[in-house]
């Protein structure tokens, strides 16, 4: 009797488990494909829609600087000026004194707790990056990622000047933005060339970790990018800042590398194409 | 689809019924089933009438595992649990202990010496399965959860609040019962936690048996219950042992790993010699420290069963009147060495108590409600 019971349990339970597993696998597949569809709606298709809405029907062919065909969404920095897009990105860094994050009466905890405290409170530092952008070249700005890491001076390997940076935190903010000024007008030709010009400014060395000094310099670089874009617009009729970076060297926190990239359409030179 | 669903439910119900009715017929002799609250026994391998304790042991390269209702013993391979403690039953995590005395781990790299004349019992415990309503966890664990909470906020869609993270590991104390039947002289128990985690040793004394002192080594948090008040208890966790250059090692497992690597040709020539020398130094390092503390060799005197719930120190009771009575955890006197946070059934609800610590630390570190201070990053919804 006992043997029959065990056999019965096996006969019914095994198929039940197999069918259950199949059902779960099917449900998993359905969920996965729904997830993919959701991503597609919020990803590149959204930019395509934005380009269509903001620039209407694109009446020209877009090629890259090497003559390759480009999708309009790849030129979203120019064609979707009112939409946040990866084609218009800012990466701004600064250095903060963690004590500046404390409220009156608070004391700074030690060790890992200090790191977590800084991580919790740097959102307002990230917000300040957007304030810089909005005050200079951006009409609107949204932080998409921010992170922080404590600067730790290695007495044996690092230059002694870095000792003063020990215990400060480097904060990196990535943001998307829309241009403050109009992008301008596009060439009236059948084909336009999407050009990007990168400006690498001279690396800058700060003697001491000062957020105010870095903020002032950030402001200068952003304004310089804006002015360079104005000049580009005067020549080509259109321009947008597509990328701007203000990076603090990971190896030497004194060194800051500013760079920006301008995007613009230029008319395709027919004669050049014939050659 | 509907037919499949009905079949699935029906098959599970019929299969489950047959399985239950089948198991009812199994002989559970020797296994205590009248646990409070209908608890399942921890070691539920059935004991047959003609079983011997060795039937429930499994030899592995590292340890000997208990795979049934058996207890570790110093001179025998094993004894039946109910022979060691006749009224034994599994601990219940709903049992509320009576008094807890907290102690700090020894920090000066030494442990109080056993009293003169005491016999030292060197018992290891690894993965006991009984649960106690006590939890201990470190600050680092809370910070890890706080970070997880912040990450959840950063990655959440605007207006949605992520749930507070719960514990990512079991911080529960696992119970190991230690029966002491030695009456010729007092016993000093060296209780060695051989698995990362928290262990509560529940002591069951036979009439006339006396524990002169307890030294708990290893793990992260350790506790001992049902000792007479005033019994000296000391503890040294794994981190302290490491810091003292006395990392707890077990010769059998160290040697097994070494020989396996040599056999797999991972170590040859000079590298083999070096590895052998390092392994020997590790074993000797701990043995030297151990001998200096307790006066006996750590490996030669070691006994215990991995996954075992009970150990017996002293002779196996032959007269029921001389056997230890089961001492429940309910209302017990407990001495505990814990991590930064310690929660107790009856005072705290688990895992709510853990989440409350995460919320408190997260709010304090953010300087306000993290849901407003830690801002969501804009991902798919905004751009």
Boltz contact constraints between the chains, C-beta under 6 A:
constraints:
  - contact:
      token1: [A, 2]
      token2: [B, 22]
      max_distance: 6.0
  - contact:
      token1: [A, 2]
      token2: [B, 25]
      max_distance: 6.0
  - contact:
      token1: [A, 5]
      token2: [B, 18]
      max_distance: 6.0
  - contact:
      token1: [A, 5]
      token2: [B, 21]
      max_distance: 6.0
  - contact:
      token1: [A, 5]
      token2: [B, 22]
      max_distance: 6.0
  - contact:
      token1: [A, 6]
      token2: [B, 22]
      max_distance: 6.0
  - contact:
      token1: [A, 8]
      token2: [B, 18]
      max_distance: 6.0
  - contact:
      token1: [A, 9]
      token2: [B, 15]
      max_distance: 6.0
  - contact:
      token1: [A, 9]
      token2: [B, 18]
      max_distance: 6.0
  - contact:
      token1: [A, 9]
      token2: [B, 19]
      max_distance: 6.0
  - contact:
      token1: [A, 12]
      token2: [B, 11]
      max_distance: 6.0
  - contact:
      token1: [A, 12]
      token2: [B, 14]
      max_distance: 6.0
  - contact:
      token1: [A, 12]
      token2: [B, 15]
      max_distance: 6.0
  - contact:
      token1: [A, 13]
      token2: [B, 15]
      max_distance: 6.0
  - contact:
      token1: [A, 16]
      token2: [B, 8]
      max_distance: 6.0
  - contact:
      token1: [A, 16]
      token2: [B, 11]
      max_distance: 6.0
  - contact:
      token1: [A, 16]
      token2: [B, 12]
      max_distance: 6.0
  - contact:
      token1: [A, 19]
      token2: [B, 4]
      max_distance: 6.0
  - contact:
      token1: [A, 19]
      token2: [B, 8]
      max_distance: 6.0
  - contact:
      token1: [A, 20]
      token2: [B, 8]
      max_distance: 6.0
  - contact:
      token1: [A, 42]
      token2: [B, 380]
      max_distance: 6.0
  - contact:
      token1: [A, 84]
      token2: [B, 383]
      max_distance: 6.0
  - contact:
      token1: [A, 103]
      token2: [B, 367]
      max_distance: 6.0
  - contact:
      token1: [A, 112]
      token2: [B, 143]
      max_distance: 6.0
  - contact:
      token1: [A, 116]
      token2: [B, 143]
      max_distance: 6.0
  - contact:
      token1: [A, 116]
      token2: [B, 146]
      max_distance: 6.0
  - contact:
      token1: [A, 116]
      token2: [B, 365]
      max_distance: 6.0
  - contact:
      token1: [A, 117]
      token2: [B, 365]
      max_distance: 6.0
  - contact:
      token1: [A, 120]
      token2: [B, 150]
      max_distance: 6.0
  - contact:
      token1: [A, 120]
      token2: [B, 365]
      max_distance: 6.0
  - contact:
      token1: [A, 120]
      token2: [B, 366]
      max_distance: 6.0
  - contact:
      token1: [A, 120]
      token2: [B, 374]
      max_distance: 6.0
  - contact:
      token1: [A, 123]
      token2: [B, 374]
      max_distance: 6.0
  - contact:
      token1: [A, 123]
      token2: [B, 375]
      max_distance: 6.0
  - contact:
      token1: [A, 142]
      token2: [B, 378]
      max_distance: 6.0
  - contact:
      token1: [A, 142]
      token2: [B, 382]
      max_distance: 6.0
  - contact:
      token1: [A, 144]
      token2: [B, 377]
      max_distance: 6.0
  - contact:
      token1: [A, 144]
      token2: [B, 378]
      max_distance: 6.0
  - contact:
      token1: [A, 145]
      token2: [B, 377]
      max_distance: 6.0
  - contact:
      token1: [A, 176]
      token2: [B, 383]
      max_distance: 6.0
